[in-house]
Structures are given as C-alpha cells and as structure tokens.
C-alpha cells in the first residue's frame, strides 16, 4: 500500500476513535464531565470488543446462557454509546455501564465463566465504579459488591469446589479485591483533589483575564464575553472619562489616583444596581457602561454624571479631590457591531471634551461616518 494511502487510513482511524470516544461530551476540554464521558465511551468500546468475542466463544463451547448474557451486555454497551452521543446524559450512561457490569461479574464468579476463569475479571470493578460514581457512592457500591462476592464464594456452591482450586484461592480473591479497591480509592482521591485544584486555578485565571485588578470591574475582554452571553438586542453605551485625571496623579500621586479610581468604580457599580447594566474599566480613566433598557437615556446619563461629580476623596494632607466626568452616549442598533457602536460613543465623548467637559453628548447612528 502506498505511503499516502497508509497515512490517509491512519488519519481516518485516528479521527474515528476521537469522535467515538468523545461522543456526547459538551466540549473536549478535560473537565470531570468530559473525562467521564470519555471513559464511558472507552468502556463501551472495550466492553463490546471483549464481551462479544467471549460470548461467541461461549456459544461455540455450548455454554448458551453465558454466551447470550455476554452478547446481551455487548448490545447494551452499543446502545448506551448511541444514547450518550444523542443525549449527553453521562450520569444515566454511567449507570448503564456499572449495574450490568456488577451483575455480570457476580454471575461470572458464581458460574465460573469460561473454563473457571470468571473471577479474574472482577478487579475492574473498583477503579471503574470510583471513577464514574465518585468516592462516596463508588465506595458504597464497591463495599456492597464485596459483600455479594463474599457470599457467593463462601456460602453458595461454585465451580471452585469442583475444579480443584487451592482452598486458599477464595480468601486470596477477597484480599486482592480489597487491595485493588484501596489503591483505586487512593488514586481517585488524589485525582479528584488534583482536578479540583485545576478547576479552582482555572476559575482564578478566568477572573484575572476578565477583571480589572484595581477596581474589580470587568475589563474589555470580560465585558465582551458577558455581552455575548446576555445577547442584549439593542443596548445603550455610556463611555465615561474622568476630566483632568492626570492632574490628580501629578499633584497628589498615583496612590491617590488609584484610590479615586476605586471610589469612582464603586459609585458606578451602585448605579448599575439600579439599572440593568454592565460596567467595565475600558482603560486608564475611561469606563464603559452598557445599559439594556434605554427609555430615558439622556436623563439616566445626566443623573450618572451628577452622581459621579459629587465624589470627594480626602487625602492625608487634608485636601479634598473632586473632579467631573464627560460622557459619550449612543444606542447600539440591532445587528450592529458593538465595537462600531463604541467608536460612535467615543465620538460623543470627544465632543463632550471639546465643548467644555462635565457634560453628556448623545450621538445618533445617523451621525456615524
């Protein structure tokens, strides 16, 4: 076979495995849910590859009940994979994996399986159960399985009594199962703590990436993400700039400038609690407010301007810092790019600065060039 055909076949197989094993995952990032979905699909695939041939072999050897049971399990795994692919309900699919598995393993121990080897398959129970159902529920189910296993081995008649196994084998099976359960518990505990730490770190990184560290407001990226989530059809934009802010830094120092920015941001946040809005620090001394409802846009903007103009910051020297704010206002039209509307609001802000500052300038879309 030519090399390009081998490479093409390799890519086809790789893509098929990727699609099959990730079927039903909301996304392909390695979250707990996506990992469980991956394992369920992998278990379904491996389960079919093992139970189907063993079922056929059992039928050939005349063990009809075991053979049909294994083929039934293989069919259930195939249907479970298709269900997960369609519904993404990994919790139900996990139950479909585990409870038939418990039943099958106990039956293989009770019946002896193929040539008395049924007991060798039970060691997959602890890791799979703990992973798919978590530590608490998984440990409970492993404990119940251990009780049932002990009852079958030591109370009910089994092939162990007929195949000439060493008398200590039953005890060794119980001990080794407990050991595997113990090791699986440690692994799952460490893994869950590690994943929890990763999720907490991911949340912190997301907050850091979308939040202004000084004021705690959204930054540009955070505001754009929130707007994409809310899907407001035609919000209004208020682009604010503190008048002569540089003088605060020059005269009182950057520490006082930062304190004033924090106070300024808190005042805007109080305003946002009264109106359905998003607030962000757009950059430097510029802030952007996005209003969902804009029936009286001019009046709302003027009220905000006056409230911000009343801010007073007392310094250590006894001086009081009080400045004004200029605001450029516009309405985002349906289907319009938010960045284009912001550019128009910036025109309004520029006009407010040129006309003496401490004022609101509303720019209609018809004025956009």
C-alpha atoms as a printed R data frame, in Angstrom:
    type eleno elety resid chain resno       x       y      z
1   ATOM     1    CA   UNK     A     1   0.000   0.000  0.000
2   ATOM     2    CA   UNK     A     2   1.437   3.449 -0.930
3   ATOM     3    CA   UNK     A     3   2.595   5.675  1.923
4   ATOM     4    CA   UNK     A     4  -0.030   8.345  1.271
5   ATOM     5    CA   UNK     A     5  -2.791   5.719  1.471
6   ATOM     6    CA   UNK     A     6  -1.351   4.380  4.750
7   ATOM     7    CA   UNK     A     7  -1.234   7.910  6.131
8   ATOM     8    CA   UNK     A     8  -4.803   8.578  4.985
9   ATOM     9    CA   UNK     A     9  -6.017   5.343  6.591
10  ATOM    10    CA   UNK     A    10  -4.178   6.245  9.795
11  ATOM    11    CA   UNK     A    11  -5.855   9.676  9.911
12  ATOM    12    CA   UNK     A    12  -9.270   8.143  9.264
13  ATOM    13    CA   UNK     A    13  -8.834   5.659 12.130
14  ATOM    14    CA   UNK     A    14  -7.492   8.360 14.447
15  ATOM    15    CA   UNK     A    15 -10.423  10.649 13.676
16  ATOM    16    CA   UNK     A    16 -12.919   7.783 14.141
17  ATOM    17    CA   UNK     A    17 -11.511   6.934 17.570
18  ATOM    18    CA   UNK     A    18 -11.518  10.615 18.591
19  ATOM    19    CA   UNK     A    19 -15.122  11.127 17.508
20  ATOM    20    CA   UNK     A    20 -16.250   7.851 19.093
21  ATOM    21    CA   UNK     A    21 -14.563   8.333 22.455
22  ATOM    22    CA   UNK     A    22 -15.623  11.987 22.797
23  ATOM    23    CA   UNK     A    23 -19.188  11.475 21.594
24  ATOM    24    CA   UNK     A    24 -21.635  13.140 23.970
25  ATOM    25    CA   UNK     A    25 -19.071  15.474 25.557
26  ATOM    26    CA   UNK     A    26 -20.203  19.104 25.794
27  ATOM    27    CA   UNK     A    27 -16.653  20.152 24.945
28  ATOM    28    CA   UNK     A    28 -13.356  18.364 24.534
29  ATOM    29    CA   UNK     A    29 -11.568  20.118 27.404
30  ATOM    30    CA   UNK     A    30 -10.537  17.685 30.113
31  ATOM    31    CA   UNK     A    31 -13.157  18.581 32.711
32  ATOM    32    CA   UNK     A    32 -14.599  15.923 35.041
33  ATOM    33    CA   UNK     A    33 -17.694  15.614 32.878
34  ATOM    34    CA   UNK     A    34 -15.766  15.266 29.641
35  ATOM    35    CA   UNK     A    35 -13.386  12.777 31.281
36  ATOM    36    CA   UNK     A    36 -16.312  10.654 32.478
37  ATOM    37    CA   UNK     A    37 -17.878  10.823 29.025
38  ATOM    38    CA   UNK     A    38 -14.572   9.740 27.507
39  ATOM    39    CA   UNK     A    39 -14.251   6.806 29.937
40  ATOM    40    CA   UNK     A    40 -17.878   5.702 29.374
41  ATOM    41    CA   UNK     A    41 -17.321   5.615 25.617
42  ATOM    42    CA   UNK     A    42 -13.987   3.859 26.055
43  ATOM    43    CA   UNK     A    43 -15.564   1.288 28.371
44  ATOM    44    CA   UNK     A    44 -18.389   0.721 25.903
45  ATOM    45    CA   UNK     A    45 -15.879   0.169 23.103
46  ATOM    46    CA   UNK     A    46 -13.633  -2.119 25.149
47  ATOM    47    CA   UNK     A    47 -16.661  -3.870 26.615
48  ATOM    48    CA   UNK     A    48 -18.005  -4.699 23.181
49  ATOM    49    CA   UNK     A    49 -14.577  -5.895 21.985
50  ATOM    50    CA   UNK     A    50 -14.264  -8.241 24.981
51  ATOM    51    CA   UNK     A    51 -17.804  -9.425 25.695
52  ATOM    52    CA   UNK     A    52 -18.831 -10.046 22.094
53  ATOM    53    CA   UNK     A    53 -15.945 -12.477 21.275
54  ATOM    54    CA   UNK     A    54 -16.261 -14.171 24.676
55  ATOM    55    CA   UNK     A    55 -19.993 -14.510 24.136
56  ATOM    56    CA   UNK     A    56 -19.468 -16.113 20.742
57  ATOM    57    CA   UNK     A    57 -16.802 -18.427 22.208
58  ATOM    58    CA   UNK     A    58 -19.160 -19.467 24.998
59  ATOM    59    CA   UNK     A    59 -21.884 -20.308 22.497
60  ATOM    60    CA   UNK     A    60 -19.411 -22.366 20.448
61  ATOM    61    CA   UNK     A    61 -18.426 -24.289 23.580
62  ATOM    62    CA   UNK     A    62 -22.060 -24.955 24.421
63  ATOM    63    CA   UNK     A    63 -22.425 -22.547 27.345
64  ATOM    64    CA   UNK     A    64 -25.541 -20.926 25.939
65  ATOM    65    CA   UNK     A    65 -26.599 -18.887 28.953
66  ATOM    66    CA   UNK     A    66 -23.183 -17.288 29.497
67  ATOM    67    CA   UNK     A    67 -22.804 -16.683 25.769
68  ATOM    68    CA   UNK     A    68 -26.189 -14.985 25.412
69  ATOM    69    CA   UNK     A    69 -25.559 -12.942 28.562
70  ATOM    70    CA   UNK     A    70 -22.262 -11.646 27.192
71  ATOM    71    CA   UNK     A    71 -23.795 -10.805 23.828
72  ATOM    72    CA   UNK     A    72 -26.650  -9.020 25.586
73  ATOM    73    CA   UNK     A    73 -24.123  -6.941 27.538
74  ATOM    74    CA   UNK     A    74 -22.324  -6.085 24.284
75  ATOM    75    CA   UNK     A    75 -25.619  -4.927 22.774
76  ATOM    76    CA   UNK     A    76 -26.379  -2.808 25.843
77  ATOM    77    CA   UNK     A    77 -22.965  -1.132 25.535
78  ATOM    78    CA   UNK     A    78 -23.576  -0.284 21.883
79  ATOM    79    CA   UNK     A    79 -26.998   1.196 22.654
80  ATOM    80    CA   UNK     A    80 -25.552   3.088 25.616
81  ATOM    81    CA   UNK     A    81 -22.917   4.693 23.418
82  ATOM    82    CA   UNK     A    82 -25.582   5.771 20.915
83  ATOM    83    CA   UNK     A    83 -27.748   7.143 23.747
84  ATOM    84    CA   UNK     A    84 -24.845   9.136 25.196
85  ATOM    85    CA   UNK     A    85 -23.956  10.502 21.772
86  ATOM    86    CA   UNK     A    86 -27.536  11.727 21.323
87  ATOM    87    CA   UNK     A    87 -28.466  12.997 24.817
88  ATOM    88    CA   UNK     A    88 -25.103  13.762 26.532
89  ATOM    89    CA   UNK     A    89 -26.624  12.305 29.724
90  ATOM    90    CA   UNK     A    90 -23.425  10.781 31.098
91  ATOM    91    CA   UNK     A    91 -24.958  10.125 34.550
92  ATOM    92    CA   UNK     A    92 -27.538   7.711 33.151
93  ATOM    93    CA   UNK     A    93 -24.961   6.167 30.819
94  ATOM    94    CA   UNK     A    94 -22.649   5.561 33.781
95  ATOM    95    CA   UNK     A    95 -25.419   3.578 35.499
96  ATOM    96    CA   UNK     A    96 -25.982   1.572 32.327
97  ATOM    97    CA   UNK     A    97 -22.282   0.718 32.380
98  ATOM    98    CA   UNK     A    98 -21.946  -0.170 36.050
99  ATOM    99    CA   UNK     A    99 -25.048  -2.061 37.127
100 ATOM   100    CA   UNK     A   100 -24.963  -4.646 34.321
101 ATOM   101    CA   UNK     A   101 -21.225  -4.869 34.976
102 ATOM   102    CA   UNK     A   102 -21.795  -5.657 38.661
103 ATOM   103    CA   UNK     A   103 -24.356  -8.293 37.716
104 ATOM   104    CA   UNK     A   104 -22.127  -9.818 35.050
105 ATOM   105    CA   UNK     A   105 -19.078 -10.016 37.319
106 ATOM   106    CA   UNK     A   106 -21.022 -11.684 40.119
107 ATOM   107    CA   UNK     A   107 -22.534 -14.153 37.687
108 ATOM   108    CA   UNK     A   108 -19.118 -14.977 36.214
109 ATOM   109    CA   UNK     A   109 -17.832 -15.738 39.713
110 ATOM   110    CA   UNK     A   110 -20.926 -17.801 40.515
111 ATOM   111    CA   UNK     A   111 -20.874 -19.772 37.254
112 ATOM   112    CA   UNK     A   112 -17.123 -19.907 36.809
113 ATOM   113    CA   UNK     A   113 -17.228 -18.245 33.407
114 ATOM   114    CA   UNK     A   114 -15.188 -19.776 30.588
115 ATOM   115    CA   UNK     A   115 -13.091 -22.645 31.954
116 ATOM   116    CA   UNK     A   116 -13.468 -21.402 35.510
117 ATOM   117    CA   UNK     A   117 -11.805 -18.036 34.843
118 ATOM   118    CA   UNK     A   118 -14.776 -15.809 35.652
119 ATOM   119    CA   UNK     A   119 -13.253 -14.435 38.851
120 ATOM   120    CA   UNK     A   120 -10.264 -12.833 37.074
121 ATOM   121    CA   UNK     A   121 -12.482 -10.060 35.627
122 ATOM   122    CA   UNK     A   122 -13.778  -8.643 38.914
123 ATOM   123    CA   UNK     A   123 -10.779  -6.362 39.510
124 ATOM   124    CA   UNK     A   124 -12.054  -3.799 37.025
125 ATOM   125    CA   UNK     A   125 -14.954  -3.009 39.399
126 ATOM   126    CA   UNK     A   126 -13.224  -0.701 41.942
127 ATOM   127    CA   UNK     A   127 -11.486   1.731 39.527
128 ATOM   128    CA   UNK     A   128 -14.448   1.982 37.164
129 ATOM   129    CA   UNK     A   129 -17.013   2.378 39.954
130 ATOM   130    CA   UNK     A   130 -14.993   5.008 41.838
131 ATOM   131    CA   UNK     A   131 -14.278   6.999 38.704
132 ATOM   132    CA   UNK     A   132 -17.798   7.035 37.286
133 ATOM   133    CA   UNK     A   133 -19.714   7.478 40.559
134 ATOM   134    CA   UNK     A   134 -17.177   9.336 42.678
135 ATOM   135    CA   UNK     A   135 -15.656   8.430 46.023
136 ATOM   136    CA   UNK     A   136 -18.722   8.264 48.292
137 ATOM   137    CA   UNK     A   137 -21.157   6.461 46.043
138 ATOM   138    CA   UNK     A   138 -18.396   4.442 44.388
139 ATOM   139    CA   UNK     A   139 -17.049   3.157 47.710
140 ATOM   140    CA   UNK     A   140 -20.545   2.231 48.856
141 ATOM   141    CA   UNK     A   141 -21.165   0.217 45.702
142 ATOM   142    CA   UNK     A   142 -17.738  -1.454 45.904
143 ATOM   143    CA   UNK     A   143 -18.481  -2.422 49.521
144 ATOM   144    CA   UNK     A   144 -21.863  -3.897 48.551
145 ATOM   145    CA   UNK     A   145 -20.215  -5.760 45.676
146 ATOM   146    CA   UNK     A   146 -17.620  -7.145 48.109
147 ATOM   147    CA   UNK     A   147 -20.375  -8.434 50.399
148 ATOM   148    CA   UNK     A   148 -22.119 -10.118 47.465
149 ATOM   149    CA   UNK     A   149 -18.789 -11.546 46.250
150 ATOM   150    CA   UNK     A   150 -18.003 -12.952 49.700
151 ATOM   151    CA   UNK     A   151 -21.460 -14.515 49.929
152 ATOM   152    CA   UNK     A   152 -21.092 -16.197 46.535
153 ATOM   153    CA   UNK     A   153 -17.597 -17.531 47.262
154 ATOM   154    CA   UNK     A   154 -18.165 -18.811 50.790
155 ATOM   155    CA   UNK     A   155 -21.881 -19.575 51.056
156 ATOM   156    CA   UNK     A   156 -23.218 -20.648 47.655
157 ATOM   157    CA   UNK     A   157 -21.854 -23.661 45.745
158 ATOM   158    CA   UNK     A   158 -19.457 -22.545 42.985
159 ATOM   159    CA   UNK     A   159 -17.102 -24.173 40.458
160 ATOM   160    CA   UNK     A   160 -14.292 -23.596 42.931
161 ATOM   161    CA   UNK     A   161 -15.484 -26.678 44.738
162 ATOM   162    CA   UNK     A   162 -15.367 -28.766 41.549
163 ATOM   163    CA   UNK     A   163 -12.332 -27.536 39.597
164 ATOM   164    CA   UNK     A   164  -9.706 -28.454 42.158
165 ATOM   165    CA   UNK     A   165  -8.628 -24.924 43.075
166 ATOM   166    CA   UNK     A   166  -6.498 -24.442 46.177
167 ATOM   167    CA   UNK     A   167  -8.669 -23.819 49.266
168 ATOM   168    CA   UNK     A   168  -6.909 -20.505 49.875
169 ATOM   169    CA   UNK     A   169  -7.889 -19.108 46.464
170 ATOM   170    CA   UNK     A   170 -11.226 -17.759 47.701
171 ATOM   171    CA   UNK     A   171  -9.547 -15.846 50.504
172 ATOM   172    CA   UNK     A   172  -6.862 -14.566 48.100
173 ATOM   173    CA   UNK     A   173  -9.560 -13.291 45.742
174 ATOM   174    CA   UNK     A   174 -11.180 -11.298 48.562
175 ATOM   175    CA   UNK     A   175  -7.861  -9.912 49.807
176 ATOM   176    CA   UNK     A   176  -6.665  -8.920 46.344
177 ATOM   177    CA   UNK     A   177 -10.023  -7.281 45.569
178 ATOM   178    CA   UNK     A   178  -9.783  -5.238 48.786
179 ATOM   179    CA   UNK     A   179  -6.229  -4.212 47.849
180 ATOM   180    CA   UNK     A   180  -7.310  -3.080 44.386
181 ATOM   181    CA   UNK     A   181 -10.231  -1.185 45.937
182 ATOM   182    CA   UNK     A   182  -7.870   0.503 48.409
183 ATOM   183    CA   UNK     A   183  -5.389   1.528 45.702
184 ATOM   184    CA   UNK     A   184  -8.213   2.740 43.458
185 ATOM   185    CA   UNK     A   185  -9.593   4.832 46.318
186 ATOM   186    CA   UNK     A   186  -6.227   6.495 46.898
187 ATOM   187    CA   UNK     A   187  -5.811   7.174 43.185
188 ATOM   188    CA   UNK     A   188  -9.318   8.585 42.787
189 ATOM   189    CA   UNK     A   189  -8.922  10.757 45.893
190 ATOM   190    CA   UNK     A   190  -5.644  12.223 44.634
191 ATOM   191    CA   UNK     A   191  -7.061  12.624 41.146
192 ATOM   192    CA   UNK     A   192 -10.221  14.373 42.386
193 ATOM   193    CA   UNK     A   193  -8.177  16.749 44.573
194 ATOM   194    CA   UNK     A   194  -5.881  17.491 41.657
195 ATOM   195    CA   UNK     A   195  -8.811  18.156 39.329
196 ATOM   196    CA   UNK     A   196 -10.428  20.362 41.964
197 ATOM   197    CA   UNK     A   197  -7.216  22.372 42.233
198 ATOM   198    CA   UNK     A   198  -7.090  22.681 38.454
199 ATOM   199    CA   UNK     A   199 -10.683  23.902 38.337
200 ATOM   200    CA   UNK     A   200 -10.040  26.441 41.101
201 ATOM   201    CA   UNK     A   201  -6.929  27.637 39.280
202 ATOM   202    CA   UNK     A   202  -8.905  27.840 36.036
203 ATOM   203    CA   UNK     A   203 -11.549  29.989 37.745
204 ATOM   204    CA   UNK     A   204  -8.864  32.277 39.173
205 ATOM   205    CA   UNK     A   205  -7.187  32.610 35.791
206 ATOM   206    CA   UNK     A   206 -10.535  33.345 34.151
207 ATOM   207    CA   UNK     A   207 -11.263  36.036 36.736
208 ATOM   208    CA   UNK     A   208  -7.794  37.500 36.256
209 ATOM   209    CA   UNK     A   209  -8.254  37.515 32.493
210 ATOM   210    CA   UNK     A   210 -11.666  39.210 32.570
211 ATOM   211    CA   UNK     A   211 -11.405  41.543 35.580
212 ATOM   212    CA   UNK     A   212  -9.561  44.792 36.187
213 ATOM   213    CA   UNK     A   213  -7.257  44.143 39.183
214 ATOM   214    CA   UNK     A   214  -7.531  47.657 40.636
215 ATOM   215    CA   UNK     A   215 -11.282  48.329 40.549
216 ATOM   216    CA   UNK     A   216 -12.661  44.781 40.368
217 ATOM   217    CA   UNK     A   217 -14.774  45.763 37.363
218 ATOM   218    CA   UNK     A   218 -14.860  43.831 34.118
219 ATOM   219    CA   UNK     A   219 -12.101  44.628 31.680
220 ATOM   220    CA   UNK     A   220 -12.594  44.810 27.909
221 ATOM   221    CA   UNK     A   221 -12.406  41.059 27.412
222 ATOM   222    CA   UNK     A   222 -14.714  40.380 30.352
223 ATOM   223    CA   UNK     A   223 -17.315  42.854 29.093
224 ATOM   224    CA   UNK     A   224 -17.312  41.393 25.594
225 ATOM   225    CA   UNK     A   225 -17.740  37.877 26.990
226 ATOM   226    CA   UNK     A   226 -20.660  38.928 29.192
227 ATOM   227    CA   UNK     A   227 -22.344  40.710 26.288
228 ATOM   228    CA   UNK     A   228 -22.023  37.560 24.174
229 ATOM   229    CA   UNK     A   229 -23.651  35.561 26.972
230 ATOM   230    CA   UNK     A   230 -26.521  38.026 27.582
231 ATOM   231    CA   UNK     A   231 -27.304  38.686 23.902
232 ATOM   232    CA   UNK     A   232 -28.991  42.028 24.574
233 ATOM   233    CA   UNK     A   233 -30.616  43.064 21.270
234 ATOM   234    CA   UNK     A   234 -30.033  46.840 21.280
235 ATOM   235    CA   UNK     A   235 -28.280  48.127 24.415
236 ATOM   236    CA   UNK     A   236 -27.051  51.672 25.032
237 ATOM   237    CA   UNK     A   237 -23.426  52.613 25.621
238 ATOM   238    CA   UNK     A   238 -22.116  55.227 28.020
239 ATOM   239    CA   UNK     A   239 -18.408  55.889 27.564
240 ATOM   240    CA   UNK     A   240 -17.093  57.888 30.533
241 ATOM   241    CA   UNK     A   241 -13.819  59.715 31.019
242 ATOM   242    CA   UNK     A   242 -12.698  61.471 34.205
243 ATOM   243    CA   UNK     A   243 -11.897  65.106 33.435
244 ATOM   244    CA   UNK     A   244  -8.316  66.209 34.137
245 ATOM   245    CA   UNK     A   245  -7.493  62.932 35.854
246 ATOM   246    CA   UNK     A   246  -3.791  63.388 35.091
247 ATOM   247    CA   UNK     A   247  -3.743  66.359 37.445
248 ATOM   248    CA   UNK     A   248  -4.682  64.078 40.355
249 ATOM   249    CA   UNK     A   249  -1.672  61.864 39.717
250 ATOM   250    CA   UNK     A   250   0.632  64.829 39.171
251 ATOM   251    CA   UNK     A   251  -0.479  66.783 42.245
252 ATOM   252    CA   UNK     A   252  -1.345  64.064 44.781
253 ATOM   253    CA   UNK     A   253   0.479  60.985 43.475
254 ATOM   254    CA   UNK     A   254  -0.586  57.760 41.817
255 ATOM   255    CA   UNK     A   255  -1.737  56.252 45.108
256 ATOM   256    CA   UNK     A   256  -4.433  58.902 45.448
257 ATOM   257    CA   UNK     A   257  -5.217  58.469 41.768
258 ATOM   258    CA   UNK     A   258  -5.786  54.758 42.279
259 ATOM   259    CA   UNK     A   259  -7.931  55.405 45.357
260 ATOM   260    CA   UNK     A   260 -10.064  57.818 43.367
261 ATOM   261    CA   UNK     A   261 -10.474  55.267 40.558
262 ATOM   262    CA   UNK     A   262 -11.665  52.661 43.078
263 ATOM   263    CA   UNK     A   263 -14.165  55.116 44.570
264 ATOM   264    CA   UNK     A   264 -15.286  56.089 41.080
265 ATOM   265    CA   UNK     A   265 -15.803  52.422 40.154
266 ATOM   266    CA   UNK     A   266 -17.798  51.749 43.340
267 ATOM   267    CA   UNK     A   267 -20.113  54.667 42.527
268 ATOM   268    CA   UNK     A   268 -20.734  53.321 39.020
269 ATOM   269    CA   UNK     A   269 -21.406  49.867 40.484
270 ATOM   270    CA   UNK     A   270 -24.049  51.363 42.777
271 ATOM   271    CA   UNK     A   271 -25.589  52.901 39.681
272 ATOM   272    CA   UNK     A   272 -25.549  49.530 37.924
273 ATOM   273    CA   UNK     A   273 -27.550  48.014 40.780
274 ATOM   274    CA   UNK     A   274 -30.355  50.460 39.994
275 ATOM   275    CA   UNK     A   275 -30.290  49.730 36.240
276 ATOM   276    CA   UNK     A   276 -29.882  46.542 34.227
277 ATOM   277    CA   UNK     A   277 -26.341  47.180 33.081
278 ATOM   278    CA   UNK     A   278 -22.743  46.018 32.759
279 ATOM   279    CA   UNK     A   279 -19.820  48.147 33.891
280 ATOM   280    CA   UNK     A   280 -16.195  47.864 32.838
281 ATOM   281    CA   UNK     A   281 -12.967  49.777 33.146
282 ATOM   282    CA   UNK     A   282 -12.285  50.375 29.489
283 ATOM   283    CA   UNK     A   283  -8.766  51.665 30.012
284 ATOM   284    CA   UNK     A   284  -6.929  54.194 32.166
285 ATOM   285    CA   UNK     A   285  -9.558  56.653 33.427
286 ATOM   286    CA   UNK     A   286 -12.167  55.536 30.881
287 ATOM   287    CA   UNK     A   287 -15.167  53.427 31.889
288 ATOM   288    CA   UNK     A   288 -17.881  51.853 29.761
289 ATOM   289    CA   UNK     A   289 -21.450  51.265 30.927
290 ATOM   290    CA   UNK     A   290 -23.778  49.085 28.854
291 ATOM   291    CA   UNK     A   291 -27.492  49.566 29.572
292 ATOM   292    CA   UNK     A   292 -30.072  47.030 28.462
293 ATOM   293    CA   UNK     A   293 -33.112  49.331 28.759
294 ATOM   294    CA   UNK     A   294 -32.819  52.862 27.426
295 ATOM   295    CA   UNK     A   295 -36.218  54.576 27.563
296 ATOM   296    CA   UNK     A   296 -34.814  57.808 29.054
297 ATOM   297    CA   UNK     A   297 -31.181  57.515 28.016
298 ATOM   298    CA   UNK     A   298 -30.331  61.212 28.235
299 ATOM   299    CA   UNK     A   299 -31.816  61.604 31.733
300 ATOM   300    CA   UNK     A   300 -30.131  58.442 33.034
301 ATOM   301    CA   UNK     A   301 -26.770  59.615 31.680
302 ATOM   302    CA   UNK     A   302 -27.162  63.066 33.237
303 ATOM   303    CA   UNK     A   303 -28.086  61.527 36.595
304 ATOM   304    CA   UNK     A   304 -24.974  59.366 36.481
305 ATOM   305    CA   UNK     A   305 -22.786  62.350 35.544
306 ATOM   306    CA   UNK     A   306 -24.090  64.357 38.503
307 ATOM   307    CA   UNK     A   307 -23.634  61.473 40.925
308 ATOM   308    CA   UNK     A   308 -20.039  60.920 39.816
309 ATOM   309    CA   UNK     A   309 -19.349  64.646 40.076
310 ATOM   310    CA   UNK     A   310 -20.273  64.523 43.762
311 ATOM   311    CA   UNK     A   311 -17.441  62.100 44.588
312 ATOM   312    CA   UNK     A   312 -14.955  63.548 47.059
313 ATOM   313    CA   UNK     A   313 -11.740  61.864 48.164
314 ATOM   314    CA   UNK     A   314  -9.973  63.178 51.265
315 ATOM   315    CA   UNK     A   315  -6.187  62.930 51.155
316 ATOM   316    CA   UNK     A   316  -3.694  62.542 54.006
317 ATOM   317    CA   UNK     A   317  -2.776  66.207 53.655
318 ATOM   318    CA   UNK     A   318  -6.362  67.253 54.280
319 ATOM   319    CA   UNK     A   319  -7.086  68.203 50.688
320 ATOM   320    CA   UNK     A   320 -10.292  67.022 49.017
321 ATOM   321    CA   UNK     A   321 -10.203  65.661 45.469
322 ATOM   322    CA   UNK     A   322 -13.333  66.287 43.406
323 ATOM   323    CA   UNK     A   323 -13.447  66.218 39.618
324 ATOM   324    CA   UNK     A   324 -16.066  65.964 36.898
325 ATOM   325    CA   UNK     A   325 -16.782  63.427 34.180
326 ATOM   326    CA   UNK     A   326 -17.578  63.625 30.478
327 ATOM   327    CA   UNK     A   327 -19.838  61.023 28.857
328 ATOM   328    CA   UNK     A   328 -20.361  59.969 25.252
329 ATOM   329    CA   UNK     A   329 -23.632  58.120 24.707
330 ATOM   330    CA   UNK     A   330 -25.053  56.117 21.829
331 ATOM   331    CA   UNK     A   331 -27.527  53.356 21.065
332 ATOM   332    CA   UNK     A   332 -26.414  50.028 19.606
333 ATOM   333    CA   UNK     A   333 -28.598  49.240 16.641
334 ATOM   334    CA   UNK     A   334 -29.881  45.709 16.057
335 ATOM   335    CA   UNK     A   335 -27.249  43.652 14.281
336 ATOM   336    CA   UNK     A   336 -24.582  46.330 14.691
337 ATOM   337    CA   UNK     A   337 -21.075  45.503 15.888
338 ATOM   338    CA   UNK     A   338 -20.508  46.538 19.483
339 ATOM   339    CA   UNK     A   339 -17.067  47.867 18.552
340 ATOM   340    CA   UNK     A   340 -18.584  50.122 15.898
341 ATOM   341    CA   UNK     A   341 -21.078  51.474 18.437
342 ATOM   342    CA   UNK     A   342 -18.257  52.077 20.922
343 ATOM   343    CA   UNK     A   343 -16.441  54.072 18.259
344 ATOM   344    CA   UNK     A   344 -19.540  56.236 17.919
345 ATOM   345    CA   UNK     A   345 -19.764  56.681 21.701
346 ATOM   346    CA   UNK     A   346 -16.117  57.748 21.608
347 ATOM   347    CA   UNK     A   347 -17.110  60.462 19.151
348 ATOM   348    CA   UNK     A   348 -19.638  61.694 21.681
349 ATOM   349    CA   UNK     A   349 -17.011  61.651 24.422
350 ATOM   350    CA   UNK     A   350 -14.636  63.631 22.200
351 ATOM   351    CA   UNK     A   351 -17.394  66.180 21.536
352 ATOM   352    CA   UNK     A   352 -18.114  66.492 25.268
353 ATOM   353    CA   UNK     A   353 -14.435  67.186 25.921
354 ATOM   354    CA   UNK     A   354 -14.288  69.820 23.199
355 ATOM   355    CA   UNK     A   355 -17.425  71.580 24.463
356 ATOM   356    CA   UNK     A   356 -16.094  72.222 27.936
357 ATOM   357    CA   UNK     A   357 -16.192  68.791 29.673
358 ATOM   358    CA   UNK     A   358 -18.567  67.798 32.510
359 ATOM   359    CA   UNK     A   359 -21.359  67.108 30.063
360 ATOM   360    CA   UNK     A   360 -23.203  64.352 28.206
361 ATOM   361    CA   UNK     A   361 -23.193  64.129 24.416
362 ATOM   362    CA   UNK     A   362 -25.578  61.678 22.696
363 ATOM   363    CA   UNK     A   363 -24.572  60.523 19.209
364 ATOM   364    CA   UNK     A   364 -27.223  59.016 16.946
365 ATOM   365    CA   UNK     A   365 -26.323  56.380 14.396
366 ATOM   366    CA   UNK     A   366 -27.231  58.754 11.589
367 ATOM   367    CA   UNK     A   367 -24.296  60.892 12.727
368 ATOM   368    CA   UNK     A   368 -21.885  57.964 12.332
369 ATOM   369    CA   UNK     A   369 -19.493  58.402  9.437
